[in-house]
Amino acid sequence: MNTSLSSAVKGLHLNLDRAGNWIAPLTLRIFLAWEFFESGLEKWNGENWFADIQDAFPFPFNHVPATLNWELSMWAELICALALLVGLGTRISTVILIVVTVVATAAVHWPADWSTLSELAQGYAISNKGHGNFKLPLIYLAALMPLLLSGAGKLSLDALLARFFWRRHNH
């Protein structure tokens, strides 16, 4: 009985590993594409409020006109979200979205004043109660890291193009 249980567990692990190569990155890509596309659409349909926070942007974005920052952020979120969704140029899209997220965190979500780690930890929240609200951007950064490090996964245009070029190069 012990060996059959061990075989069943090994078989389950093997099947989960196989499915994981297809499904895990796709799940992250869909989640992130939705979140960033939604943010880009808000900018597309909204008023540019970046001028109000221009001084809070980190270098070099604090030297870029607010209108250009707004356009760069909006188009990065819209285009990179669509690229993530289909898994095309996933790593470069991920780098761009990491930059957008870090800039947004520094300019909008990071606490304005903190002097201890316990004060900083109060900013690890979804809603800003005067201590910042960097929890959601941190979740996005954590979700972007596997895509940066491992790529889009097997169910992506990146993988399809890699297989096509690999076959073409080896024949």
mmCIF file of the C-alpha atoms, coordinates in Angstrom:
data_MODEL
# 
_entry.id   MODEL 
# 
loop_
_atom_site.group_PDB 
_atom_site.id 
_atom_site.type_symbol 
_atom_site.label_atom_id 
_atom_site.label_alt_id 
_atom_site.label_comp_id 
_atom_site.label_asym_id 
_atom_site.label_entity_id 
_atom_site.label_seq_id 
_atom_site.pdbx_PDB_ins_code 
_atom_site.Cartn_x 
_atom_site.Cartn_y 
_atom_site.Cartn_z 
_atom_site.occupancy 
_atom_site.B_iso_or_equiv 
_atom_site.pdbx_formal_charge 
_atom_site.auth_seq_id 
_atom_site.auth_comp_id 
_atom_site.auth_asym_id 
_atom_site.auth_atom_id 
_atom_site.pdbx_PDB_model_num 
ATOM 1   C CA . MET A 1 1   ? 0.000   0.000  0.000   1.00 0.00 ? 1   MET A CA 1 
ATOM 2   C CA . ASN A 1 2   ? 2.861   2.353  0.837   1.00 0.00 ? 2   ASN A CA 1 
ATOM 3   C CA . THR A 1 3   ? 4.469   1.954  -2.621  1.00 0.00 ? 3   THR A CA 1 
ATOM 4   C CA . SER A 1 4   ? 1.146   2.553  -4.407  1.00 0.00 ? 4   SER A CA 1 
ATOM 5   C CA . LEU A 1 5   ? 0.600   5.742  -2.376  1.00 0.00 ? 5   LEU A CA 1 
ATOM 6   C CA . SER A 1 6   ? 4.142   6.832  -3.167  1.00 0.00 ? 6   SER A CA 1 
ATOM 7   C CA . SER A 1 7   ? 3.567   6.138  -6.880  1.00 0.00 ? 7   SER A CA 1 
ATOM 8   C CA . ALA A 1 8   ? 0.300   8.068  -6.818  1.00 0.00 ? 8   ALA A CA 1 
ATOM 9   C CA . VAL A 1 9   ? 1.996   11.068 -5.182  1.00 0.00 ? 9   VAL A CA 1 
ATOM 10  C CA . LYS A 1 10  ? 4.861   10.944 -7.695  1.00 0.00 ? 10  LYS A CA 1 
ATOM 11  C CA . GLY A 1 11  ? 2.364   10.712 -10.561 1.00 0.00 ? 11  GLY A CA 1 
ATOM 12  C CA . LEU A 1 12  ? 0.399   13.650 -9.177  1.00 0.00 ? 12  LEU A CA 1 
ATOM 13  C CA . HIS A 1 13  ? 3.579   15.729 -8.857  1.00 0.00 ? 13  HIS A CA 1 
ATOM 14  C CA . LEU A 1 14  ? 4.618   14.854 -12.399 1.00 0.00 ? 14  LEU A CA 1 
ATOM 15  C CA . ASN A 1 15  ? 1.204   15.828 -13.800 1.00 0.00 ? 15  ASN A CA 1 
ATOM 16  C CA . LEU A 1 16  ? 1.133   19.054 -11.787 1.00 0.00 ? 16  LEU A CA 1 
ATOM 17  C CA . ASP A 1 17  ? 4.628   19.915 -13.053 1.00 0.00 ? 17  ASP A CA 1 
ATOM 18  C CA . ARG A 1 18  ? 3.538   19.328 -16.644 1.00 0.00 ? 18  ARG A CA 1 
ATOM 19  C CA . ALA A 1 19  ? 0.359   21.375 -16.241 1.00 0.00 ? 19  ALA A CA 1 
ATOM 20  C CA . GLY A 1 20  ? 2.266   24.045 -14.335 1.00 0.00 ? 20  GLY A CA 1 
ATOM 21  C CA . ASN A 1 21  ? 4.551   24.736 -17.287 1.00 0.00 ? 21  ASN A CA 1 
ATOM 22  C CA . TRP A 1 22  ? 1.440   25.656 -19.277 1.00 0.00 ? 22  TRP A CA 1 
ATOM 23  C CA . ILE A 1 23  ? -1.005  27.056 -16.732 1.00 0.00 ? 23  ILE A CA 1 
ATOM 24  C CA . ALA A 1 24  ? 1.044   28.818 -14.015 1.00 0.00 ? 24  ALA A CA 1 
ATOM 25  C CA . PRO A 1 25  ? 2.590   31.531 -16.229 1.00 0.00 ? 25  PRO A CA 1 
ATOM 26  C CA . LEU A 1 26  ? -0.693  31.914 -18.133 1.00 0.00 ? 26  LEU A CA 1 
ATOM 27  C CA . THR A 1 27  ? -2.526  32.572 -14.867 1.00 0.00 ? 27  THR A CA 1 
ATOM 28  C CA . LEU A 1 28  ? -0.041  35.297 -13.916 1.00 0.00 ? 28  LEU A CA 1 
ATOM 29  C CA . ARG A 1 29  ? -0.190  36.784 -17.408 1.00 0.00 ? 29  ARG A CA 1 
ATOM 30  C CA . ILE A 1 30  ? -4.017  36.968 -17.391 1.00 0.00 ? 30  ILE A CA 1 
ATOM 31  C CA . PHE A 1 31  ? -4.109  38.483 -13.889 1.00 0.00 ? 31  PHE A CA 1 
ATOM 32  C CA . LEU A 1 32  ? -1.458  41.097 -14.677 1.00 0.00 ? 32  LEU A CA 1 
ATOM 33  C CA . ALA A 1 33  ? -2.856  41.874 -18.139 1.00 0.00 ? 33  ALA A CA 1 
ATOM 34  C CA . TRP A 1 34  ? -6.248  42.583 -16.586 1.00 0.00 ? 34  TRP A CA 1 
ATOM 35  C CA . GLU A 1 35  ? -4.820  44.797 -13.834 1.00 0.00 ? 35  GLU A CA 1 
ATOM 36  C CA . PHE A 1 36  ? -2.498  46.842 -16.034 1.00 0.00 ? 36  PHE A CA 1 
ATOM 37  C CA . PHE A 1 37  ? -4.965  47.156 -18.937 1.00 0.00 ? 37  PHE A CA 1 
ATOM 38  C CA . GLU A 1 38  ? -7.601  48.396 -16.509 1.00 0.00 ? 38  GLU A CA 1 
ATOM 39  C CA . SER A 1 39  ? -5.158  51.009 -15.190 1.00 0.00 ? 39  SER A CA 1 
ATOM 40  C CA . GLY A 1 40  ? -4.253  52.056 -18.734 1.00 0.00 ? 40  GLY A CA 1 
ATOM 41  C CA . LEU A 1 41  ? -7.941  52.406 -19.628 1.00 0.00 ? 41  LEU A CA 1 
ATOM 42  C CA . GLU A 1 42  ? -8.488  54.616 -16.584 1.00 0.00 ? 42  GLU A CA 1 
ATOM 43  C CA . LYS A 1 43  ? -5.774  56.913 -17.916 1.00 0.00 ? 43  LYS A CA 1 
ATOM 44  C CA . TRP A 1 44  ? -7.180  56.731 -21.463 1.00 0.00 ? 44  TRP A CA 1 
ATOM 45  C CA . ASN A 1 45  ? -10.625 57.809 -20.205 1.00 0.00 ? 45  ASN A CA 1 
ATOM 46  C CA . GLY A 1 46  ? -9.463  60.079 -17.398 1.00 0.00 ? 46  GLY A CA 1 
ATOM 47  C CA . GLU A 1 47  ? -7.883  63.439 -16.727 1.00 0.00 ? 47  GLU A CA 1 
ATOM 48  C CA . ASN A 1 48  ? -4.117  63.747 -16.364 1.00 0.00 ? 48  ASN A CA 1 
ATOM 49  C CA . TRP A 1 49  ? -3.406  64.283 -12.658 1.00 0.00 ? 49  TRP A CA 1 
ATOM 50  C CA . PHE A 1 50  ? 0.345   63.642 -12.946 1.00 0.00 ? 50  PHE A CA 1 
ATOM 51  C CA . ALA A 1 51  ? 1.112   67.394 -12.865 1.00 0.00 ? 51  ALA A CA 1 
ATOM 52  C CA . ASP A 1 52  ? -0.049  67.391 -9.226  1.00 0.00 ? 52  ASP A CA 1 
ATOM 53  C CA . ILE A 1 53  ? 2.551   64.780 -8.255  1.00 0.00 ? 53  ILE A CA 1 
ATOM 54  C CA . GLN A 1 54  ? 5.335   65.506 -10.780 1.00 0.00 ? 54  GLN A CA 1 
ATOM 55  C CA . ASP A 1 55  ? 7.821   66.342 -8.012  1.00 0.00 ? 55  ASP A CA 1 
ATOM 56  C CA . ALA A 1 56  ? 7.233   62.938 -6.397  1.00 0.00 ? 56  ALA A CA 1 
ATOM 57  C CA . PHE A 1 57  ? 8.360   61.014 -9.483  1.00 0.00 ? 57  PHE A CA 1 
ATOM 58  C CA . PRO A 1 58  ? 11.819  59.429 -9.157  1.00 0.00 ? 58  PRO A CA 1 
ATOM 59  C CA . PHE A 1 59  ? 14.671  60.432 -11.469 1.00 0.00 ? 59  PHE A CA 1 
ATOM 60  C CA . PRO A 1 60  ? 14.586  60.693 -14.489 1.00 0.00 ? 60  PRO A CA 1 
ATOM 61  C CA . PHE A 1 61  ? 10.782  60.828 -14.640 1.00 0.00 ? 61  PHE A CA 1 
ATOM 62  C CA . ASN A 1 62  ? 10.681  63.921 -12.420 1.00 0.00 ? 62  ASN A CA 1 
ATOM 63  C CA . HIS A 1 63  ? 12.379  65.782 -15.307 1.00 0.00 ? 63  HIS A CA 1 
ATOM 64  C CA . VAL A 1 64  ? 9.896   64.580 -17.944 1.00 0.00 ? 64  VAL A CA 1 
ATOM 65  C CA . PRO A 1 65  ? 6.787   66.696 -18.608 1.00 0.00 ? 65  PRO A CA 1 
ATOM 66  C CA . ALA A 1 66  ? 3.690   65.386 -16.800 1.00 0.00 ? 66  ALA A CA 1 
ATOM 67  C CA . THR A 1 67  ? 1.849   64.990 -20.112 1.00 0.00 ? 67  THR A CA 1 
ATOM 68  C CA . LEU A 1 68  ? 4.601   62.746 -21.474 1.00 0.00 ? 68  LEU A CA 1 
ATOM 69  C CA . ASN A 1 69  ? 4.725   60.737 -18.230 1.00 0.00 ? 69  ASN A CA 1 
ATOM 70  C CA . TRP A 1 70  ? 0.942   60.257 -18.482 1.00 0.00 ? 70  TRP A CA 1 
ATOM 71  C CA . GLU A 1 71  ? 1.199   59.066 -22.103 1.00 0.00 ? 71  GLU A CA 1 
ATOM 72  C CA . LEU A 1 72  ? 4.174   56.790 -21.393 1.00 0.00 ? 72  LEU A CA 1 
ATOM 73  C CA . SER A 1 73  ? 2.411   55.203 -18.433 1.00 0.00 ? 73  SER A CA 1 
ATOM 74  C CA . MET A 1 74  ? -0.908  54.804 -20.263 1.00 0.00 ? 74  MET A CA 1 
ATOM 75  C CA . TRP A 1 75  ? 0.596   53.275 -23.416 1.00 0.00 ? 75  TRP A CA 1 
ATOM 76  C CA . ALA A 1 76  ? 2.965   51.050 -21.430 1.00 0.00 ? 76  ALA A CA 1 
ATOM 77  C CA . GLU A 1 77  ? 0.042   49.693 -19.410 1.00 0.00 ? 77  GLU A CA 1 
ATOM 78  C CA . LEU A 1 78  ? -2.181  49.160 -22.457 1.00 0.00 ? 78  LEU A CA 1 
ATOM 79  C CA . ILE A 1 79  ? 0.387   47.705 -24.870 1.00 0.00 ? 79  ILE A CA 1 
ATOM 80  C CA . CYS A 1 80  ? 2.344   45.637 -22.354 1.00 0.00 ? 80  CYS A CA 1 
ATOM 81  C CA . ALA A 1 81  ? -0.893  44.249 -20.893 1.00 0.00 ? 81  ALA A CA 1 
ATOM 82  C CA . LEU A 1 82  ? -1.960  43.016 -24.326 1.00 0.00 ? 82  LEU A CA 1 
ATOM 83  C CA . ALA A 1 83  ? 1.533   41.614 -24.934 1.00 0.00 ? 83  ALA A CA 1 
ATOM 84  C CA . LEU A 1 84  ? 1.386   39.761 -21.602 1.00 0.00 ? 84  LEU A CA 1 
ATOM 85  C CA . LEU A 1 85  ? -2.047  38.391 -22.412 1.00 0.00 ? 85  LEU A CA 1 
ATOM 86  C CA . VAL A 1 86  ? -0.829  36.700 -25.592 1.00 0.00 ? 86  VAL A CA 1 
ATOM 87  C CA . GLY A 1 87  ? 2.672   36.056 -24.240 1.00 0.00 ? 87  GLY A CA 1 
ATOM 88  C CA . LEU A 1 88  ? 4.572   38.111 -26.809 1.00 0.00 ? 88  LEU A CA 1 
ATOM 89  C CA . GLY A 1 89  ? 7.714   39.933 -25.737 1.00 0.00 ? 89  GLY A CA 1 
ATOM 90  C CA . THR A 1 90  ? 6.875   38.889 -22.211 1.00 0.00 ? 90  THR A CA 1 
ATOM 91  C CA . ARG A 1 91  ? 10.205  39.656 -20.585 1.00 0.00 ? 91  ARG A CA 1 
ATOM 92  C CA . ILE A 1 92  ? 10.565  43.140 -22.089 1.00 0.00 ? 92  ILE A CA 1 
ATOM 93  C CA . SER A 1 93  ? 6.913   43.899 -21.288 1.00 0.00 ? 93  SER A CA 1 
ATOM 94  C CA . THR A 1 94  ? 7.553   42.717 -17.745 1.00 0.00 ? 94  THR A CA 1 
ATOM 95  C CA . VAL A 1 95  ? 10.582  45.012 -17.374 1.00 0.00 ? 95  VAL A CA 1 
ATOM 96  C CA . ILE A 1 96  ? 8.530   47.966 -18.636 1.00 0.00 ? 96  ILE A CA 1 
ATOM 97  C CA . LEU A 1 97  ? 5.681   47.192 -16.223 1.00 0.00 ? 97  LEU A CA 1 
ATOM 98  C CA . ILE A 1 98  ? 8.154   46.817 -13.348 1.00 0.00 ? 98  ILE A CA 1 
ATOM 99  C CA . VAL A 1 99  ? 9.464   50.318 -14.126 1.00 0.00 ? 99  VAL A CA 1 
ATOM 100 C CA . VAL A 1 100 ? 5.897   51.693 -14.288 1.00 0.00 ? 100 VAL A CA 1 
ATOM 101 C CA . THR A 1 101 ? 5.064   50.017 -10.975 1.00 0.00 ? 101 THR A CA 1 
ATOM 102 C CA . VAL A 1 102 ? 8.211   51.231 -9.199  1.00 0.00 ? 102 VAL A CA 1 
ATOM 103 C CA . VAL A 1 103 ? 7.621   54.799 -10.421 1.00 0.00 ? 103 VAL A CA 1 
ATOM 104 C CA . ALA A 1 104 ? 3.952   54.639 -9.343  1.00 0.00 ? 104 ALA A CA 1 
ATOM 105 C CA . THR A 1 105 ? 4.952   53.257 -5.955  1.00 0.00 ? 105 THR A CA 1 
ATOM 106 C CA . ALA A 1 106 ? 7.509   56.005 -5.397  1.00 0.00 ? 106 ALA A CA 1 
ATOM 107 C CA . ALA A 1 107 ? 5.207   58.791 -6.602  1.00 0.00 ? 107 ALA A CA 1 
ATOM 108 C CA . VAL A 1 108 ? 1.832   57.691 -5.241  1.00 0.00 ? 108 VAL A CA 1 
ATOM 109 C CA . HIS A 1 109 ? 1.903   54.664 -2.949  1.00 0.00 ? 109 HIS A CA 1 
ATOM 110 C CA . TRP A 1 110 ? 4.989   55.048 -0.743  1.00 0.00 ? 110 TRP A CA 1 
ATOM 111 C CA . PRO A 1 111 ? 4.479   56.744 2.632   1.00 0.00 ? 111 PRO A CA 1 
ATOM 112 C CA . ALA A 1 112 ? 5.486   60.411 2.571   1.00 0.00 ? 112 ALA A CA 1 
ATOM 113 C CA . ASP A 1 113 ? 6.979   60.260 6.052   1.00 0.00 ? 113 ASP A CA 1 
ATOM 114 C CA . TRP A 1 114 ? 8.286   57.345 8.043   1.00 0.00 ? 114 TRP A CA 1 
ATOM 115 C CA . SER A 1 115 ? 11.193  56.959 10.427  1.00 0.00 ? 115 SER A CA 1 
ATOM 116 C CA . THR A 1 116 ? 10.818  53.404 11.735  1.00 0.00 ? 116 THR A CA 1 
ATOM 117 C CA . LEU A 1 117 ? 10.081  50.075 10.111  1.00 0.00 ? 117 LEU A CA 1 
ATOM 118 C CA . SER A 1 118 ? 6.818   49.852 12.067  1.00 0.00 ? 118 SER A CA 1 
ATOM 119 C CA . GLU A 1 119 ? 5.734   53.198 10.561  1.00 0.00 ? 119 GLU A CA 1 
ATOM 120 C CA . LEU A 1 120 ? 6.722   51.962 7.100   1.00 0.00 ? 120 LEU A CA 1 
ATOM 121 C CA . ALA A 1 121 ? 4.817   48.705 7.664   1.00 0.00 ? 121 ALA A CA 1 
ATOM 122 C CA . GLN A 1 122 ? 1.617   50.722 8.137   1.00 0.00 ? 122 GLN A CA 1 
ATOM 123 C CA . GLY A 1 123 ? 1.867   51.539 4.418   1.00 0.00 ? 123 GLY A CA 1 
ATOM 124 C CA . TYR A 1 124 ? 1.574   47.854 3.564   1.00 0.00 ? 124 TYR A CA 1 
ATOM 125 C CA . ALA A 1 125 ? -2.134  48.372 2.942   1.00 0.00 ? 125 ALA A CA 1 
ATOM 126 C CA . ILE A 1 126 ? -4.604  48.538 0.077   1.00 0.00 ? 126 ILE A CA 1 
ATOM 127 C CA . SER A 1 127 ? -6.199  51.828 1.153   1.00 0.00 ? 127 SER A CA 1 
ATOM 128 C CA . ASN A 1 128 ? -4.216  54.884 2.185   1.00 0.00 ? 128 ASN A CA 1 
ATOM 129 C CA . LYS A 1 129 ? -4.915  55.964 5.744   1.00 0.00 ? 129 LYS A CA 1 
ATOM 130 C CA . GLY A 1 130 ? -2.105  58.502 5.788   1.00 0.00 ? 130 GLY A CA 1 
ATOM 131 C CA . HIS A 1 131 ? 0.711   55.947 5.745   1.00 0.00 ? 131 HIS A CA 1 
ATOM 132 C CA . GLY A 1 132 ? 0.902   55.087 2.033   1.00 0.00 ? 132 GLY A CA 1 
ATOM 133 C CA . ASN A 1 133 ? -0.606  52.068 0.326   1.00 0.00 ? 133 ASN A CA 1 
ATOM 134 C CA . PHE A 1 134 ? 2.092   50.006 -1.371  1.00 0.00 ? 134 PHE A CA 1 
ATOM 135 C CA . LYS A 1 135 ? 0.619   46.529 -0.825  1.00 0.00 ? 135 LYS A CA 1 
ATOM 136 C CA . LEU A 1 136 ? -1.013  46.205 -4.262  1.00 0.00 ? 136 LEU A CA 1 
ATOM 137 C CA . PRO A 1 137 ? 2.017   47.435 -6.243  1.00 0.00 ? 137 PRO A CA 1 
ATOM 138 C CA . LEU A 1 138 ? 4.164   45.018 -4.237  1.00 0.00 ? 138 LEU A CA 1 
ATOM 139 C CA . ILE A 1 139 ? 1.789   42.180 -5.185  1.00 0.00 ? 139 ILE A CA 1 
ATOM 140 C CA . TYR A 1 140 ? 2.144   43.198 -8.850  1.00 0.00 ? 140 TYR A CA 1 
ATOM 141 C CA . LEU A 1 141 ? 5.940   43.217 -8.565  1.00 0.00 ? 141 LEU A CA 1 
ATOM 142 C CA . ALA A 1 142 ? 5.894   39.766 -6.945  1.00 0.00 ? 142 ALA A CA 1 
ATOM 143 C CA . ALA A 1 143 ? 3.637   38.456 -9.748  1.00 0.00 ? 143 ALA A CA 1 
ATOM 144 C CA . LEU A 1 144 ? 5.835   40.017 -12.465 1.00 0.00 ? 144 LEU A CA 1 
ATOM 145 C CA . MET A 1 145 ? 9.054   38.400 -11.181 1.00 0.00 ? 145 MET A CA 1 
ATOM 146 C CA . PRO A 1 146 ? 8.323   34.804 -12.315 1.00 0.00 ? 146 PRO A CA 1 
ATOM 147 C CA . LEU A 1 147 ? 7.506   36.099 -15.807 1.00 0.00 ? 147 LEU A CA 1 
ATOM 148 C CA . LEU A 1 148 ? 10.727  38.078 -15.896 1.00 0.00 ? 148 LEU A CA 1 
ATOM 149 C CA . LEU A 1 149 ? 12.830  35.157 -14.657 1.00 0.00 ? 149 LEU A CA 1 
ATOM 150 C CA . SER A 1 150 ? 11.089  32.246 -16.410 1.00 0.00 ? 150 SER A CA 1 
ATOM 151 C CA . GLY A 1 151 ? 9.286   33.808 -19.345 1.00 0.00 ? 151 GLY A CA 1 
ATOM 152 C CA . ALA A 1 152 ? 5.736   33.449 -20.624 1.00 0.00 ? 152 ALA A CA 1 
ATOM 153 C CA . GLY A 1 153 ? 5.475   29.658 -20.380 1.00 0.00 ? 153 GLY A CA 1 
ATOM 154 C CA . LYS A 1 154 ? 4.527   27.093 -22.987 1.00 0.00 ? 154 LYS A CA 1 
ATOM 155 C CA . LEU A 1 155 ? 1.102   28.547 -23.797 1.00 0.00 ? 155 LEU A CA 1 
ATOM 156 C CA . SER A 1 156 ? 2.370   31.778 -25.356 1.00 0.00 ? 156 SER A CA 1 
ATOM 157 C CA . LEU A 1 157 ? 3.395   33.369 -28.619 1.00 0.00 ? 157 LEU A CA 1 
ATOM 158 C CA . ASP A 1 158 ? 6.934   33.611 -27.217 1.00 0.00 ? 158 ASP A CA 1 
ATOM 159 C CA . ALA A 1 159 ? 7.068   29.801 -26.930 1.00 0.00 ? 159 ALA A CA 1 
ATOM 160 C CA . LEU A 1 160 ? 5.464   29.317 -30.339 1.00 0.00 ? 160 LEU A CA 1 
ATOM 161 C CA . LEU A 1 161 ? 7.977   31.657 -31.986 1.00 0.00 ? 161 LEU A CA 1 
ATOM 162 C CA . ALA A 1 162 ? 10.873  29.996 -30.145 1.00 0.00 ? 162 ALA A CA 1 
ATOM 163 C CA . ARG A 1 163 ? 9.765   26.550 -31.396 1.00 0.00 ? 163 ARG A CA 1 
ATOM 164 C CA . PHE A 1 164 ? 9.366   27.894 -34.944 1.00 0.00 ? 164 PHE A CA 1 
ATOM 165 C CA . PHE A 1 165 ? 12.789  29.531 -35.021 1.00 0.00 ? 165 PHE A CA 1 
ATOM 166 C CA . TRP A 1 166 ? 14.454  26.559 -33.283 1.00 0.00 ? 166 TRP A CA 1 
ATOM 167 C CA . ARG A 1 167 ? 13.026  24.132 -35.879 1.00 0.00 ? 167 ARG A CA 1 
ATOM 168 C CA . ARG A 1 168 ? 13.969  26.430 -38.720 1.00 0.00 ? 168 ARG A CA 1 
ATOM 169 C CA . HIS A 1 169 ? 17.497  26.898 -37.392 1.00 0.00 ? 169 HIS A CA 1 
ATOM 170 C CA . ASN A 1 170 ? 18.055  23.163 -36.843 1.00 0.00 ? 170 ASN A CA 1 
ATOM 171 C CA . HIS A 1 171 ? 16.776  22.010 -40.250 1.00 0.00 ? 171 HIS A CA 1 
# 
